[in-house]
Amino acid sequence: MGLIIAAPQSGSGKTLLSLCLTAALRQRGLTVQTFKVGPDYLDPQLLGTLSGRPCRNLDPLLCGEPWLRAAFHHWGRATDACLVEGVMGLYDGLGPSQEGSTAHVARLLNLPLLFVVDAARQGASIRAMVAGFHQQEPGLSWCGVVLNGVGSPRHQQLLRAALEPTGLPVLGSLPRCGTMALPSRHLGLLPPAEIRHFQVRCDQLAAMAERQLDLDRLLPYLQASRGAPGPSPFLAASATEIPPARPQPRPSGVPAPLVAVAHDQAFCFLYPEQREWLEHWGARTQAWSPLADQPLPEGTAAVVLPGGYPELHGATLAQASRSLRALRLAHDHGLPVYAECGGMLLLLRTLHDPDNRPWPMAGILPGAARHGVLQLGYRRALACGASPVVRPREQVTGHEFHHWQWAPEPDHSSRNVSPLGTLWQLSGWGVPTRSEGLGHGRLHASWLHLHWSGHPQAPRRLAAAARAVTVSTGKSRLD
């Protein structure tokens, strides 16, 4: 039922190997379902584009173990092959624990490990490292090792000889090749839309896999358990609510509420389940592009602004007068607005780009954002007040990953239709507790990324708020 790609540490070649295998399987005419451990938006975009179907995140910390199992068996049974890319080092989880790690997910799903090692500066010492990882947890199943960054046939021969006493088969050796390096920037790899000649690169990855990997031995591990998909993970997660929630019937003659979801190169940090959850709860979703200066779609009853890279597009966004005006009108008319991380930056008065040049944004939230200290990690969030998706005293788990910092300022304008209050008290391993986010009953603005599969009442509430807007007028207030 698939395998999971693990490594000693980040930067070892997990993504490269995952893309090589996916590309080779597709060229062989096989369908592939890919998964990614952890709170990652960029690797899944690469894997999803290459496989031709959405890559699904498997994160027990953000989504919970019931969702993780249901999601894997639901989507994993619909294809010929199934591949999971791990996160960081094999045993790296929350703080010093293994919670949320690749090893944690491998145990939950009973998946064998394919261990990829950056061997560029390794000789016989590679045996101690691989044997140490292998012996640390004997209960994990391993299918073999792949060597990455091999410099020459002699180097490969040395590494294989060194690993023989471990009893682990070497199932491939990827050469040291700068032209195959994946381009990146401050939050990770570039998304596929920004990689030149991405399809050509994918063909090259497939050819390298055919030459360098023992695909005949790997294929039995990769083959999925074809059959009827498992139960819907959306129903499984909904059933965990107390009392169990079900989608509400739509009043006769009233259209399903429309939720506009920003989606372009500036706002691309979006789990596929975010739109699917809204649709599960009876809403319609439609993508729109602030970067293209599009107005909100006709009939919009709520707005979702996901994360991304607005700081790289400050000048273009500042000139997107139709989009910014539509956002201001949506907020002023009381439409629910949900914004996280980069999406929140669009709501500010000012956004400074990487060269510290200021650009005016929508001006719904006071203050400015500039490049600052990296905030990274899982956070336990205690809700201080209400927003369209949370209620006071609720606790959720989210994830922060941002370099930009927001400096709020007193707001003397009359734009905010309701008083802004603090959203969260955030805490996490090794970081001080702090207040974060602003919002009120119709606005949610926070650095915190949520995966709604771990908090299904969030999209249910947003869909219900959008439905209330639609029912009250028979259409959106913006029409």
N, C-alpha and C positions, 0 to 999 in steps of 0.2 A: 504493500500500500504506500509506495513512495519511499524516499529517503530524505534526510536532513543534512545540509551542508554546514559543517562546523569548522572552527579554526582555533588556534591558540590565542589570537588577538585580532582586533580590527586591523584592516589593511593587509591581511594575509592573502586575499584573493577569492573570498566567498562569492562576491558579486560576479567577478569575471568567470569563475567556474560555473555559477548558476546560469549565466547568459550563454556560455559555450554549450552546456548541456541542452538548454531550451532550444537554442538555434539548431543544433544537430538533430534533435528529435523532430522539430518542425520540418526540417529539410527531408527527413525520412518519411514524412507524411503522417506523423502521429500528432494527436491533440494532447496538449499539456496544460495542466492546472498548476500554477505557481502560487506559493505562499511565502510570506516574509515574517519572521519572528521580530517582535518589537514595534515601537512607535515610529515607523519609517514611512515617508511619503515618496522618496525619490527612487530608491531601488525598486519598489513595486511598480512605478511608472515604466521603468525600463523593462522589467519582466512582463508586465501586462501588455505592453506594446508588442514585444517580441512573440509572446505566446498567443496573442489575439483574443485574450479574455482577461477580465480584471484579476490582478494579483490580490490575494486576500491576506490581511495582516492577522497573525496569530499572536496575541499578546494577553497572557493570563492576568497580568496586572490591570490592564485597561478594560478588558472585556469579560474576564472571569472564565474559569475552566469549563462550565457548561456550554457557553457560547463557542469556545475554542473547539471543543470536541464536535459539536453539532456542525459548525462551519466547515471543518476539515472533512467530515464524512459526507456532508451535503454536496459540496463543490468538488471534492476529490474523486467521487465515484463517477463523475460524468465525462471523464477523459481517459485517454490511453495511458497517460503517464502523469506522475504527481511528484513535485519537487518543492522542498521547503528550504529557503535560505535562512540560516541562523543569524544571530546578532552578536556582535563583539566576540569575545573569547567564549569558549564552550561553557564555562562555569560562571561567567559574569552575569550577575543579576542585580537585584535591588541591594545597594550597599555591599556588604561583604557576603551576602547570602546568594543562593542560586535561584531565588524566586524570580520568575520572569526570564530566566536564561534559556539558551539553546538546549542545555541538558534538561531543564525543567519540561520544555515542550516535547523533547524526544521521549522522556519517560511517559508523559501524559498520552501520547499518541502511539507509543511502542514503535518508534521509527529507528532504523539503523542509521549510523553516522557515516558520512563521507568526510574525512578530515583533510582539509587543505592547509598546507604549510608553506610559508614564504621561505624558500630554501636559498635565496640569493646569496646570503653570507653564511651559509651553514656547511659544515662538513660532517664528520663522524658524530659530532655533538647532537645531531638531529635525533639520534636514537634516544638519548636521555629525555629530550623534550616530549617526543611522541609517546614513549613508554610511560612517562609520568602522567600525561593526560589520560592514557588508556587505563592505567592501573588505579587512578584516583577514584573511579566509580565503576567497579567491575560489573554492575548490573546493566550498564548501557551496552547496546549492541553496535558493533562497528562493522562496516563492510570493507573499509580500506582507507588508503591515504592517497592524496594527489599532491605532487610536488609542484610548486609555483616558482617562477623566476629561475629556472635551471639554466646555467650558463653555457654548458657544452655537453657532448656525449660523455666525456670523461667525468664531469661533475655528476651527471645523472647516474653513472655506474657506481661512483663512490657513495651516493646517497642511498641507492637501492641496497648496496651491500651492507651499509650501516643499519638499515631498517630490517634486514632479514631476521635477526634474533627476536624481534618483537612479534613475529608471526602474522603481522598485518600485511596484506598484499598492497603493493603500489599499483594503483589503477590508472595512473597517468602522470605525465610530466609536462607542464606548460613552460615553454621557453621564456627566457628573459627577452621582452620585446616591447620597446617603448611605444611603438606605433599602435599597440593594442591597449595602452593605458586609457582609462576612462576619464574624461575631463570633469573637473569639480570646481566648486567655489565654497563660500564660507559656511553653508549649511549642508554640504554634501555633493553628490554627483549631480551633473547637469541633467535635467529632464530630457527625454528623447527628442522633443520638438526643437531643442536648442543644440543638438549634436549634429554636426554636418555629416551628410551621407550616412545616416544611421542605418539604413537598410544594407548598404554596402558593407558597413562594419559588421552587421549581423551575419552576413554571408561569410565574411572572413572568420568570424568566431566559430561558425559551424564547420568550416573547413579545418580550422585548427583543432577542434574537438575530434573530428574524424581521424586526424593524423596523430594526435597526442594522447587521447584518452582511450581506455579499453572499454569501448561502448558495449561490446558484446557481453562483457561481464557485468557492466553497470545496468544494462537494460532490465534484467529481472528484478533488480531492486526498485527501479523507477516505475515499473508497471503498476498502474492503479488497479484496485479491485473494482472492475467495471460492474455496473449493475444499476438498479434503481437508486436515485439519489436518496440520501438519508433525509430525515424530517427537516422541515424548514428551520433554520437557526433563528429566524425572526419569531416564529411561534414558540420555539423552545425558550428563548430569552424573555418573551412577553409573559410566559407562564410563571416565571420566577417572581413576578411582581405580586404583592399582597395588597388587595385581592388581584387575581389574574386579570389583565387588561385585554380587551379585544377592540379591534377597529370599530368605530361608531358608524351606524348607518347614516347616510346623507339625507337631510330633509328633502322632500319631493320638490323638484323645480329649482333647487339650489346647486350650482356647479361645485365640483370638488375645488377646494381652495388651491390657489397657485402660489408656490414658494419659488422665488427667484434666487438662484444660487450662482454667485460670481465664480467664473471659471475662465481663466486665460493665463498667460505667462506670468502675470503678477499675482494671481490667486489660484494656485495649483496644488495646495496641500489639502487634499480632500480624499478621505476614505470613500470607496464606492458605496459603502453601507450608509453613508450619511444621507444621500438622496433616496436610497432604497428604504431606509427606515421611515422617512417622511411619506413615501408612497405606501408603505405597509399600513400606516395610520390614516390613510385615506386622502392624502394631499397629492397634488400634481407638482412636479418640479420642472423648471426650465432654466437652462444655463444662460447667463448674460455676461457681457464683457465690459467692465468699466474701462479697461485699457483701450478698447475700441470706441469709447464714448457712446455706448449704446444707452438708450433710455431703459428703464425697467420694463419688462414685458407687460403688455396690456393684461389687466386683470390681476396683477401682483397683489397678494394679500399678506405676504411676509417675505423677509429678505435674509439670506444667509451669506455671510462674508467669511470664507475660509482663509487660512494662512497662505503664505507664499513669499513673494519678493517685491512688494510694492516699493521698498526703498531703492530698488534698482531702476524703477520706472517713474520716479518722482515727477520729472518734467512732463512726461506724457499724461500722467494722471492729473496733474495740476491743470492741464488744458482740456480735460474731459468734462466740460461744463455741463453737458446734458446728463451724464451719469451722476455727477456730484449734486446737481440740482434735484434729480430724481430721488437720491438718497435723503436729502434734506426734507423734501416734501413727504417722503414715506415716514420719516421719523416724526415730523410735525403733525401729520395726520393720524398718528397713533398706530401705524403698522408695526408688528413685532419685527425687531431686527436682532439677529444673532451674529456676533462678530468675534472671531478668535485670532489672536496673534497678528499676523499680517493684515487680516481683515479689519482688525481694530485700528490699525494705523490709518486706514482710509477715512475713518471717522474723525480723526484729530483735526485740530486747527492747522498744524504745521508738521510736515515730515521732512527731516534732513536726509539727504542722500549720502552715499559713502564719501563724497567730497565735502560734506557738511554744508551743502547748499540747501537753503530752506525752500520748501514748496508748499503752497496752500492746498489743503485737502477739504473734506466736506464741512468741517467746523462744527460737527455735532457734539464732539467731546473737546473740552478745553485742554490746552497745553501743546507741547511739541515732543517729538521723538528723535533721538540721535543715537549714533553708534555708541555702544558702551560695553560693559563686562558681560561675557557670555553667561546666560542662565540656562542650565541643562539638567534634566532629570525628572523622575516621577515625583508627583506632589499629591499629598492628601489634602483635599479641599473641603473645608467646612463653610457652607453657605451662610453669609451674614444677613442676607436679605433675599427678596424675591426678584426673579427675572423671568423672561418668557419660558425658560427651561428648568429652573431650579426654584426650590422653596426654602425658606429659612430653616437652618439647622440640619439640612441634608448634608450627607458626606459622600463625596465621589473621589475617584482617583483619576488624575490627568497627567499630562506631560508638558514640560516647558522646554523650548529649544529656540533661543533668540539672542541675537547680539544687540539689537536696538533696545533702548530704554526710553520709557515715557515719563516726562516730567509734567504732571498735571499742574494747572494754574487755576486760580479762581475764575469762575465763569460769570461774567456780568451781563451776558446776553439773555434774551428771553427765549432762546431756541429750545431749551430742554422743557418739554411739556410736563415732566414730572421731576421731582428732586432726584439727583443722582446719589446713590449710596454705594458703599463698598460691597463688592460681591463676595469675596472669599477671605478666609484665613488659610493661608497655605503653609504646609509643613512638609518636610522630607528628610531623608537620611543625610545627615551632615550639613544641613542648611538651617538657618534661623527661621522661626515662624514669622510671617509677615502678612500684612493686608495687601490685597491685590484686586484689580478689576473695578469697574464701575457699571451700574445699571439701575434699572427700575422695572416696573411690571411689563414694559414693552421694549426694553433694551437690555442686551447682554453683551458686554465688551470686556474681554479678558485676554491675557497672554496664554491662558491654559488651553491646551488641546484636549478635547474629550473624544473618545471613541464611543458613539452612542449605543453600541452593542452592550457596553457595560452599564449603561444608564438609559434604558429604553424609554423611561418616562420623559426624558428630555425631548426627543422628537415628537412624542405623543402630545406633550403640552404645546410645542410649537405648532404642530398641525391643528390642534384644537383652537389656539389663538388665531391662526389664519382662518379657520372655519368661522369663528365668531365674527371676524371682519367681513367675510363674504356673506354670512347670513344676515348681518345687520343692514346691509345695503343691497343684497342680491348680486353684488359685484364688488370689485376692489374700490376703495375710496380714491384711488388715483385715476380711475377712468373718467 
